[in-house]
Amino acid sequence: MKHRSLTVKKSAETALEFANNEGFEALSMRALSGLLNVTAISFYNYVPDKDVLLELMLDKAVAEIDSPVVGDT
């Protein structure tokens, strides 16, 4: 049974928050799955490995950066 409240987006957001609070060294798939209230095995249905998780986190962080509007000075 899938956890309907769990999404890839929520996984990336939670991972970023965890890394900001605890450091990247402490980030693990098991720790993150615990924060998301799912088993580590079921979490892999959403995010297949830590490399993918790091890419999702990077995409989320970059998306939050305000980019300058061309022509504004």
Beta strands, then each sheet from edge to edge (+ up, - down):
end
